[in-house]
């Protein structure tokens, strides 16, 4: 398993073969990225312990301890306080949607900034508005069943986010965690480390400013495979939300902790003879071109019934799709799948760029490359997931044959994920949904945004469960309800058994006064800087020394540059101090075992 794959990028293990990915995986930003000129606040300074070292792993576990403390405090908040915090974070995220969209494209090389703006906005205020009227804090009373249900947050959420949909995934998972009174530790993909870490710190600042406990939102620096494996297996982690390729999802499920993992897509779209061909052509072309097809919900193989084929393809070409001949298709296949594996440099690139790399001449405004082939077989690589604006095209003699072709596509990949159908025939639509083993079917809609819930009434989500068919622990689009359990207080069911009146009972309360900071051991550097409670850094948006100290302490521990430290501590470099602490702890653990 490579570092890129284990860090959670959807199919990004394949993309990480690029030199830029290698630099990012090593913790070095690419030239021209926003972080290249100056390191992000809170990033490890030169001479800090190497990522993956015992000291780095110990530091990450300090983050979990801090998150555990924050979750314990947050679970006592009332609903009004929770909505105030989540709303402030959503507004902060929405206000920076464009900046992070452009940053993500520059850092990863994937997608279209304008389309990432749409996703960032949908996953910030859009998600908050969708769920603000759903109550995950107050007791639920069923007088008829004599049951009172009390919400119980998961605790500490470890969120693995991908490189293809980086910042929108951070926004989405953070807001879901806040709505359910959970603390969250974000682990970005190495290829999107800088933009995601900066976004997480922005949200953390907005949350604490609105009254959230210190450490409710944190981000892992310098992600490595051993580091993520340690975090996933740590008993303090309550649940892992893994969005990425098969390797990371399976690793999450093997960790020993509860995991909400999702599977890869490979979306078939069927267009039958009853479809509105002009509308279908527009929707499919726009969906396939959306963010250069990095959403796992993008259409992968177009299956069109023979009577509709000529008209549909003609309409798609009017909308800047290019239909390749056999020679062009073969060149494209050779470029996209050298040695039978997807060429990572094509992921998230536009159609004209890909055509040029494949040795094809197409108009510069080309949005989608249409690659026809005869049979859906595992040996036909164009029938597999591509994560770029290349759409395989297959003809079918009838809707029934088209449905069987769609089943074959899903057998190659994408089981349980999603599919689309364009038709005006209800029996065909239902037969398609029954036969194709997926858990969401977009009808007469583009599937990129349809199955993701942006253009349908499905739950808006960047994490799509694939259920039993896709070996996933959930079958729906991830929602806040997946991050909370309910304790059920059940009375005797006998008719004469009294059920009490809980009408005036509420859950939680607003924090009284300034929220105490995370408790800091007195022998740690910087412990002299304390907040109002005298046990940690002062919170709030002020620009005083304590606020600067808190901002420079992303992993639950200050560095001396923030102005703290005990007398004489400057003589010991931070890297050595961290390694000594880790060695001492390891020795104590070994003594305890003996």
C-alpha positions as CSV (number, residue, x, y, z in Angstrom):
1,X,0.0,0.0,0.0
2,X,1.4,3.4,-0.9
3,X,1.2,6.4,1.3
4,X,-1.1,8.1,-1.2
5,X,-3.6,5.2,-1.3
6,X,-3.6,4.7,2.5
7,X,-4.2,8.4,3.0
8,X,-7.6,8.2,1.4
9,X,-7.6,9.6,-2.1
10,X,-10.3,8.1,-4.3
11,X,-8.2,6.2,-6.8
12,X,-5.4,8.5,-5.9
13,X,-3.0,5.7,-5.3
14,X,-2.9,5.6,-9.1
15,X,-2.6,9.4,-9.4
16,X,0.3,9.6,-6.9
17,X,2.7,8.3,-9.5
18,X,3.3,11.9,-10.7
19,X,6.4,13.9,-9.5
20,X,4.0,16.4,-7.8
21,X,2.4,13.6,-5.9
22,X,5.8,12.3,-4.8
23,X,6.7,15.7,-3.5
24,X,3.4,16.2,-1.7
25,X,3.5,12.7,-0.2
26,X,7.0,13.6,1.2
27,X,5.5,16.8,2.8
28,X,6.9,19.2,0.2
29,X,4.5,21.5,-1.6
30,X,4.8,21.8,-5.4
31,X,6.1,25.0,-6.8
32,X,3.4,27.6,-7.3
33,X,1.1,26.1,-4.7
34,X,-0.2,28.6,-2.0
35,X,1.9,26.9,0.6
36,X,5.1,26.9,-1.5
37,X,6.1,30.4,-0.7
38,X,5.7,30.1,3.1
39,X,4.7,27.1,5.3
40,X,1.1,27.1,6.6
41,X,0.6,28.1,10.2
42,X,1.1,25.2,12.5
43,X,2.9,23.0,10.0
44,X,6.0,21.2,11.4
45,X,9.0,23.4,11.3
46,X,12.4,22.3,10.0
47,X,13.9,19.9,12.3
48,X,10.6,18.6,13.6
49,X,10.3,14.8,14.1
50,X,9.9,12.9,10.8
51,X,6.4,11.9,9.9
52,X,5.8,8.3,10.7
53,X,8.4,8.3,13.5
54,X,7.5,7.2,17.0
55,X,7.5,10.9,18.1
56,X,5.1,11.9,15.2
57,X,2.8,9.0,16.0
58,X,2.8,10.0,19.7
59,X,2.0,13.6,18.7
60,X,-0.9,12.5,16.6
61,X,-2.2,10.5,19.5
62,X,-2.0,13.6,21.6
63,X,-4.4,15.1,19.1
64,X,-6.8,12.2,19.7
65,X,-6.6,12.8,23.5
66,X,-7.4,16.5,22.9
67,X,-10.3,15.5,20.6
68,X,-11.6,13.1,23.3
69,X,-11.5,15.9,25.9
70,X,-13.3,18.2,23.5
71,X,-16.0,15.6,22.6
72,X,-16.7,15.1,26.3
73,X,-17.3,18.8,26.8
74,X,-19.3,19.2,23.5
75,X,-21.7,16.4,24.3
76,X,-23.2,18.6,27.1
77,X,-24.1,21.5,24.8
78,X,-27.7,22.4,24.1
79,X,-29.2,22.5,20.6
80,X,-29.1,26.3,20.2
81,X,-25.3,26.3,21.0
82,X,-24.7,23.5,18.5
83,X,-26.6,25.3,15.7
84,X,-24.7,28.5,16.5
85,X,-21.3,26.8,16.2
86,X,-22.2,24.7,13.1
87,X,-23.7,27.8,11.4
88,X,-20.7,29.9,12.1
89,X,-18.4,27.2,10.7
90,X,-20.6,26.7,7.6
91,X,-20.6,30.5,7.0
92,X,-16.8,30.7,7.3
93,X,-16.4,27.7,4.9
94,X,-18.9,29.2,2.4
95,X,-17.1,32.6,2.4
96,X,-13.8,30.9,1.3
97,X,-15.3,28.5,-1.2
98,X,-13.7,30.1,-4.2
99,X,-10.3,30.5,-2.6
100,X,-10.1,26.8,-1.6
101,X,-11.5,25.7,-5.0
102,X,-8.6,27.4,-6.8
103,X,-6.1,26.3,-4.2
104,X,-7.2,22.6,-4.6
105,X,-6.9,22.7,-8.4
106,X,-3.4,24.3,-8.1
107,X,-2.2,21.9,-5.5
108,X,-3.6,18.6,-6.9
109,X,-3.9,19.3,-10.6
110,X,-7.4,17.8,-10.6
111,X,-10.6,19.3,-11.7
112,X,-12.2,22.6,-12.5
113,X,-12.1,25.5,-10.0
114,X,-15.6,26.8,-10.9
115,X,-17.1,23.4,-10.3
116,X,-15.2,23.0,-7.1
117,X,-16.8,26.3,-5.9
118,X,-20.2,24.7,-6.4
119,X,-19.2,21.7,-4.4
120,X,-17.6,23.8,-1.6
121,X,-20.7,25.9,-1.3
122,X,-23.0,22.9,-1.3
123,X,-21.0,21.2,1.3
124,X,-20.9,24.2,3.6
125,X,-24.0,26.3,4.0
126,X,-25.9,23.9,1.7
127,X,-25.4,21.0,4.1
128,X,-26.0,23.1,7.1
129,X,-29.3,24.5,5.7
130,X,-30.4,20.9,4.8
131,X,-30.0,19.6,8.3
132,X,-30.5,22.7,10.6
133,X,-34.1,21.7,11.3
134,X,-33.2,18.1,12.2
135,X,-32.6,17.7,15.9
136,X,-29.7,15.4,16.9
137,X,-29.5,16.9,20.4
138,X,-32.9,16.7,22.1
139,X,-34.7,13.6,23.4
140,X,-37.3,12.0,21.1
141,X,-40.4,10.9,22.9
142,X,-42.8,8.2,21.6
143,X,-45.6,8.2,24.1
144,X,-47.5,5.5,22.3
145,X,-44.5,3.1,22.4
146,X,-43.5,4.4,25.8
147,X,-39.9,5.0,24.6
148,X,-37.7,8.0,25.2
149,X,-34.7,8.1,22.8
150,X,-31.6,10.1,23.9
151,X,-28.9,11.0,21.4
152,X,-25.4,9.7,22.1
153,X,-22.7,11.2,19.9
154,X,-20.0,8.9,18.5
155,X,-17.2,10.9,20.2
156,X,-14.0,11.3,18.2
157,X,-14.4,11.1,14.4
158,X,-11.3,10.3,12.3
159,X,-12.1,11.7,8.8
160,X,-10.0,10.5,5.9
161,X,-10.5,12.8,2.9
162,X,-9.5,12.3,-0.8
163,X,-7.4,14.2,-3.2
164,X,-10.1,14.4,-5.9
165,X,-12.7,16.1,-3.8
166,X,-10.5,17.5,-1.0
167,X,-11.8,20.7,0.6
168,X,-15.5,20.0,0.0
169,X,-15.0,16.7,1.9
170,X,-13.4,18.5,4.8
171,X,-16.3,21.0,4.9
172,X,-18.9,18.2,4.7
173,X,-17.5,16.0,7.4
174,X,-16.8,18.8,9.8
175,X,-20.3,20.1,9.6
176,X,-21.8,16.7,10.1
177,X,-19.6,16.1,13.1
178,X,-20.6,19.5,14.6
179,X,-24.3,19.0,14.1
180,X,-24.1,15.8,16.1
181,X,-21.7,17.2,18.9
182,X,-18.7,15.1,17.8
183,X,-15.1,16.1,17.8
184,X,-13.3,15.5,14.5
185,X,-9.7,14.9,13.4
186,X,-9.2,15.4,9.7
187,X,-6.6,13.4,7.8
188,X,-6.1,14.9,4.4
189,X,-4.6,13.1,1.4
190,X,-0.9,14.0,0.9
191,X,-1.6,15.5,-2.5
192,X,-4.1,17.9,-1.0
193,X,-2.4,18.4,2.4
194,X,-1.9,22.2,2.3
195,X,-5.4,23.3,1.1
196,X,-7.2,20.8,3.4
197,X,-5.1,21.7,6.5
198,X,-5.6,25.4,6.0
199,X,-9.3,24.8,5.5
200,X,-9.5,22.7,8.7
201,X,-7.7,25.4,10.7
202,X,-10.1,28.0,9.4
203,X,-13.1,26.0,10.5
204,X,-11.4,25.2,13.9
205,X,-11.0,29.0,14.5
206,X,-14.6,29.7,13.6
207,X,-15.8,26.9,15.9
208,X,-13.8,28.1,18.9
209,X,-14.8,31.7,18.3
210,X,-18.5,30.5,18.3
211,X,-17.9,28.7,21.6
212,X,-16.9,25.2,20.7
213,X,-14.5,23.4,23.1
214,X,-10.8,23.7,22.3
215,X,-9.7,20.8,20.0
216,X,-13.2,20.1,18.5
217,X,-11.7,20.3,15.0
218,X,-8.1,19.3,14.3
219,X,-6.0,18.3,11.3
220,X,-3.2,15.7,10.9
221,X,0.1,17.1,9.5
222,X,2.4,15.1,7.2
223,X,0.2,12.1,6.6
224,X,2.0,8.7,6.3
225,X,0.7,5.1,6.2
226,X,2.0,4.2,9.7
227,X,0.6,7.4,11.1
228,X,-2.9,6.7,9.7
229,X,-2.8,3.1,10.7
230,X,-2.0,4.1,14.3
231,X,-4.8,6.7,14.4
232,X,-7.3,4.2,12.9
233,X,-6.4,1.5,15.4
234,X,-6.2,3.8,18.5
235,X,-9.0,3.0,21.0
236,X,-9.7,6.7,21.4
237,X,-11.0,6.8,17.8
238,X,-14.7,6.3,18.0
239,X,-15.5,6.0,14.3
240,X,-13.6,6.3,11.0
241,X,-15.2,8.0,8.1
242,X,-13.2,6.8,5.1
243,X,-13.7,8.3,1.7
244,X,-11.2,7.0,-0.8
245,X,-10.1,4.0,-2.8
246,X,-10.6,0.3,-1.9
247,X,-7.3,0.0,0.0
248,X,-8.0,2.7,2.5
249,X,-11.6,1.6,3.1
250,X,-10.6,-2.0,3.7
251,X,-7.8,-0.8,6.0
252,X,-10.4,1.2,8.0
253,X,-12.6,-1.8,8.4
254,X,-9.6,-3.9,9.5
255,X,-8.6,-1.3,12.1
256,X,-10.7,-2.8,14.9
257,X,-12.7,0.4,15.3
258,X,-16.1,1.2,13.8
259,X,-15.7,2.5,10.2
260,X,-18.1,4.1,7.7
261,X,-16.4,3.2,4.5
262,X,-17.5,3.7,0.9
263,X,-16.5,2.0,-2.3
264,X,-15.4,3.1,-5.8
265,X,-17.8,4.0,-8.6
266,X,-18.1,2.9,-12.2
267,X,-21.4,4.4,-13.3
268,X,-23.4,3.0,-16.3
269,X,-25.9,5.3,-17.9
270,X,-28.7,3.8,-20.1
271,X,-30.5,5.9,-22.7
272,X,-33.5,4.2,-24.3
273,X,-35.6,5.1,-27.3
274,X,-38.2,6.9,-25.2
275,X,-35.8,9.4,-23.8
276,X,-35.7,13.1,-24.5
277,X,-32.5,12.9,-26.5
278,X,-31.7,16.6,-26.4
279,X,-32.1,16.8,-22.7
280,X,-30.2,13.5,-22.1
281,X,-27.3,14.7,-24.3
282,X,-27.1,18.0,-22.4
283,X,-27.3,16.3,-18.9
284,X,-24.8,13.5,-19.7
285,X,-22.3,15.8,-21.3
286,X,-22.4,18.4,-18.5
287,X,-22.3,15.7,-15.8
288,X,-19.3,14.0,-17.4
289,X,-17.4,17.3,-17.8
290,X,-18.3,18.4,-14.2
291,X,-15.1,19.0,-12.3
292,X,-13.4,16.9,-15.1
293,X,-15.1,13.8,-13.9
294,X,-13.3,13.4,-10.5
295,X,-16.6,12.7,-8.6
296,X,-17.0,9.0,-8.3
297,X,-20.6,9.5,-9.4
298,X,-19.6,10.6,-12.9
299,X,-20.9,8.5,-15.8
300,X,-18.4,5.9,-16.9
301,X,-20.1,3.9,-19.8
302,X,-22.9,5.2,-21.9
303,X,-25.3,2.4,-23.1
304,X,-27.7,3.7,-25.8
305,X,-30.5,1.8,-27.5
306,X,-29.9,1.5,-31.2
307,X,-32.9,3.6,-32.4
308,X,-31.7,6.5,-30.1
309,X,-28.0,6.2,-30.8
310,X,-27.6,8.4,-33.8
311,X,-29.7,11.2,-32.4
312,X,-28.1,11.1,-29.0
313,X,-24.6,11.1,-30.3
314,X,-25.3,13.9,-32.7
315,X,-26.8,16.0,-29.8
316,X,-23.8,15.3,-27.6
317,X,-21.4,16.4,-30.4
318,X,-23.3,19.7,-30.6
319,X,-22.5,20.2,-27.0
320,X,-18.7,19.8,-27.6
321,X,-18.4,16.0,-27.1
322,X,-16.1,14.4,-29.7
323,X,-16.9,10.9,-31.1
324,X,-13.7,9.0,-31.8
325,X,-13.2,6.6,-34.6
326,X,-11.6,3.2,-34.0
327,X,-8.0,4.4,-34.5
328,X,-8.6,7.4,-32.2
329,X,-10.2,5.2,-29.6
330,X,-7.3,2.8,-29.7
331,X,-4.8,5.6,-29.2
332,X,-6.8,7.0,-26.3
333,X,-7.0,3.5,-24.7
334,X,-3.3,3.1,-25.0
335,X,-2.6,6.4,-23.4
336,X,-5.2,6.0,-20.6
337,X,-4.2,2.4,-19.7
338,X,-0.5,1.8,-20.2
339,X,0.3,-1.7,-19.0
340,X,-3.4,-2.2,-18.2
341,X,-3.6,0.4,-15.4
342,X,-5.1,3.8,-15.4
343,X,-2.6,6.6,-16.2
344,X,-2.7,8.8,-13.1
345,X,-1.7,12.0,-15.0
346,X,-5.0,11.9,-16.8
347,X,-7.2,12.0,-13.7
348,X,-9.1,15.3,-13.4
349,X,-7.6,16.8,-16.6
350,X,-9.8,18.3,-19.3
351,X,-10.7,16.4,-22.5
352,X,-8.6,18.5,-24.9
353,X,-5.5,18.1,-22.7
354,X,-6.0,14.3,-22.6
355,X,-6.5,14.1,-26.4
356,X,-3.3,16.0,-27.0
357,X,-1.4,13.7,-24.7
358,X,-2.9,10.7,-26.6
359,X,-1.8,12.1,-30.0
360,X,-5.3,13.2,-31.1
361,X,-6.4,16.4,-32.6
362,X,-9.7,17.8,-31.2
363,X,-11.2,21.3,-30.9
364,X,-10.0,23.2,-27.9
365,X,-13.5,23.6,-26.5
366,X,-14.0,19.8,-26.3
367,X,-15.7,18.8,-23.1
368,X,-15.9,15.0,-23.4
369,X,-14.2,12.3,-25.5
370,X,-16.6,9.5,-26.6
371,X,-14.9,6.2,-27.0
372,X,-17.1,3.5,-28.7
373,X,-16.5,-0.2,-28.1
374,X,-18.6,-3.4,-28.8
375,X,-18.8,-5.5,-25.7
376,X,-18.7,-4.8,-21.9
377,X,-15.9,-7.1,-20.8
378,X,-13.3,-7.0,-18.1
379,X,-10.5,-7.0,-20.8
380,X,-12.0,-3.7,-22.2
381,X,-10.4,-1.1,-20.0
382,X,-12.7,1.6,-21.4
383,X,-15.5,-0.2,-19.5
384,X,-13.8,0.6,-16.1
385,X,-13.7,3.7,-14.0
386,X,-11.7,6.5,-15.6
387,X,-12.0,9.7,-13.4
388,X,-11.6,11.9,-16.4
389,X,-13.9,13.2,-19.2
390,X,-13.7,10.0,-21.3
391,X,-17.0,8.2,-21.7
392,X,-17.2,4.7,-23.1
393,X,-20.0,4.1,-25.5
394,X,-21.9,0.8,-26.2
395,X,-25.0,0.2,-28.2
396,X,-27.8,-2.1,-27.2
397,X,-30.6,-3.6,-29.4
398,X,-33.2,-3.2,-26.7
399,X,-33.7,-1.8,-23.1
400,X,-33.4,-5.3,-21.8
401,X,-30.0,-5.8,-23.5
402,X,-29.0,-2.4,-22.2
403,X,-29.8,-3.3,-18.7
404,X,-27.7,-6.4,-18.9
405,X,-24.8,-4.3,-20.3
406,X,-25.2,-2.0,-17.3
407,X,-25.0,-5.1,-15.0
408,X,-21.8,-6.1,-16.7
409,X,-20.3,-2.6,-16.1
410,X,-21.0,-2.8,-12.4
411,X,-19.5,-6.3,-12.3
412,X,-16.2,-4.8,-13.5
413,X,-16.3,-2.2,-10.8
414,X,-18.7,0.1,-8.8
415,X,-20.9,-2.6,-7.2
416,X,-23.4,-0.9,-4.9
417,X,-22.5,2.6,-6.0
418,X,-24.7,4.4,-8.5
419,X,-26.2,4.3,-12.0
420,X,-28.3,6.5,-14.2
421,X,-31.1,6.0,-16.7
422,X,-32.7,8.4,-19.2
423,X,-36.2,7.1,-20.2
424,X,-39.9,8.0,-20.2
425,X,-40.9,4.4,-19.6
426,X,-41.6,3.6,-15.9
427,X,-41.3,-0.2,-16.4
428,X,-37.8,0.2,-18.0
429,X,-36.8,2.5,-15.1
430,X,-37.9,0.1,-12.4
431,X,-36.5,-2.9,-14.2
432,X,-33.1,-1.1,-14.5
433,X,-33.2,-0.2,-10.8
434,X,-34.1,-3.8,-9.9
435,X,-31.5,-5.5,-12.0
436,X,-28.4,-3.3,-11.7
437,X,-26.8,-3.9,-8.2
438,X,-26.5,-0.3,-7.1
439,X,-28.1,1.7,-4.3
440,X,-28.9,5.0,-6.0
441,X,-30.3,5.5,-9.6
442,X,-30.5,9.0,-11.0
443,X,-33.4,9.3,-13.5
444,X,-33.3,11.9,-16.2
445,X,-30.5,13.7,-14.4
446,X,-26.8,14.0,-14.6
447,X,-25.4,11.4,-12.2
448,X,-22.3,13.4,-11.0
449,X,-24.5,15.8,-9.1
450,X,-27.6,13.6,-9.1
451,X,-26.5,10.7,-7.0
452,X,-24.4,13.1,-4.9
453,X,-27.7,14.8,-3.9
454,X,-26.9,18.2,-5.4
455,X,-29.5,18.0,-8.2
456,X,-31.9,15.5,-6.6
457,X,-33.5,15.1,-3.2
458,X,-31.0,12.5,-2.1
459,X,-29.0,13.5,0.9
460,X,-26.2,15.9,-0.3
461,X,-23.0,14.0,0.4
462,X,-19.4,13.5,-0.6
463,X,-19.4,10.0,1.0
464,X,-21.7,7.4,-0.7
465,X,-22.2,4.1,1.0
466,X,-22.3,1.0,-1.3
467,X,-23.9,-1.4,1.1
468,X,-23.6,-5.2,1.0
469,X,-22.8,-5.3,-2.7
470,X,-19.9,-2.9,-2.3
471,X,-18.7,-4.3,1.0
472,X,-19.6,-1.0,2.7
473,X,-21.0,-0.5,6.2
474,X,-23.7,1.9,5.0
475,X,-25.9,1.9,2.0
476,X,-27.0,5.5,2.0
477,X,-25.4,8.8,1.3
478,X,-23.6,9.8,4.6
479,X,-25.8,12.0,6.8
480,X,-25.5,13.4,10.3
481,X,-27.6,10.5,11.7
482,X,-24.8,8.1,10.9
483,X,-22.6,9.8,13.5
484,X,-25.0,9.5,16.5
485,X,-26.5,6.5,18.3
486,X,-29.7,6.7,20.4
487,X,-30.1,5.3,23.9
488,X,-33.7,4.0,24.2
489,X,-35.4,4.3,27.6
490,X,-38.2,1.8,27.3
491,X,-41.1,1.5,29.8
492,X,-43.1,-1.7,30.4
493,X,-45.6,-2.2,27.5
494,X,-48.5,-3.2,29.8
495,X,-51.5,-0.9,29.3
496,X,-51.7,0.0,33.0
497,X,-47.9,0.8,33.2
498,X,-47.4,4.5,33.7
499,X,-45.4,6.5,31.2
500,X,-44.2,9.8,32.6
501,X,-44.5,13.2,31.0
502,X,-41.2,14.2,29.5
503,X,-42.6,17.3,27.7
504,X,-40.5,19.8,29.6
505,X,-37.3,17.8,29.7
506,X,-34.4,19.2,27.6
507,X,-30.9,18.0,26.8
508,X,-27.7,19.9,27.3
509,X,-27.1,23.5,28.2
510,X,-25.2,26.4,26.8
511,X,-21.6,26.8,28.1
512,X,-21.5,29.1,31.1
513,X,-18.9,31.8,30.3
514,X,-15.7,31.3,28.4
515,X,-15.1,27.7,27.4
516,X,-12.1,26.3,29.3
517,X,-9.1,25.4,27.1
518,X,-7.7,21.9,26.8
519,X,-5.9,21.1,30.1
520,X,-2.1,21.3,29.6
521,X,0.4,19.5,31.9
522,X,2.4,22.0,33.8
523,X,5.7,20.5,32.7
524,X,5.0,21.0,29.0
525,X,6.7,24.0,27.2
526,X,4.3,26.9,27.0
527,X,2.2,25.9,30.0
528,X,2.7,29.3,31.5
529,X,0.4,30.7,28.9
530,X,-3.0,30.1,30.3
531,X,-6.5,31.2,29.6
532,X,-9.1,32.5,32.0
533,X,-9.4,29.1,33.7
534,X,-5.7,29.0,34.3
535,X,-5.3,25.6,32.7
536,X,-4.6,26.3,29.0
537,X,-4.5,28.8,26.2
538,X,-7.1,31.5,26.1
539,X,-9.7,31.1,23.4
540,X,-11.4,33.6,21.2
541,X,-10.6,35.7,18.2
542,X,-8.2,38.1,19.9
543,X,-4.8,38.8,18.7
544,X,-3.0,38.5,22.0
545,X,-0.1,36.2,22.9
546,X,-2.4,33.4,24.0
547,X,-4.4,33.5,20.8
548,X,-1.1,33.3,18.8
549,X,0.0,30.4,21.0
550,X,-3.2,28.5,20.4
551,X,-2.9,29.0,16.6
552,X,0.6,27.6,16.6
553,X,-0.4,24.5,18.4
554,X,-2.3,22.3,16.0
555,X,-1.4,19.0,17.6
556,X,-2.3,19.7,21.2
557,X,1.1,21.1,22.2
558,X,2.7,24.6,21.7
559,X,6.0,25.2,20.1
560,X,8.5,27.6,21.6
561,X,8.2,30.0,18.7
562,X,4.8,31.1,20.1
563,X,6.4,32.8,23.1
564,X,6.0,30.1,25.8
565,X,8.5,27.8,27.3
566,X,10.3,27.3,30.6
567,X,13.6,28.7,31.5
568,X,16.4,26.9,29.7
569,X,14.1,25.0,27.4
570,X,15.6,26.6,24.3
571,X,18.7,24.5,24.8
572,X,16.8,21.4,23.7
573,X,15.6,21.3,20.1
574,X,11.9,20.4,19.6
575,X,12.8,17.3,17.5
576,X,15.0,15.8,20.2
577,X,12.5,16.7,22.9
578,X,9.7,14.9,21.0
579,X,11.8,11.8,20.4
580,X,13.0,11.6,24.0
581,X,9.4,11.8,25.2
582,X,8.3,9.1,22.9
583,X,11.2,6.8,24.0
584,X,10.4,7.4,27.6
585,X,6.7,6.5,27.1
586,X,7.7,3.4,25.1
587,X,10.0,2.3,27.9
588,X,7.3,2.8,30.5
589,X,4.8,0.8,28.4
590,X,7.3,-2.0,28.1
591,X,7.9,-2.0,31.9
592,X,4.1,-2.1,32.4
593,X,3.9,-5.2,30.2
594,X,6.7,-6.8,32.2
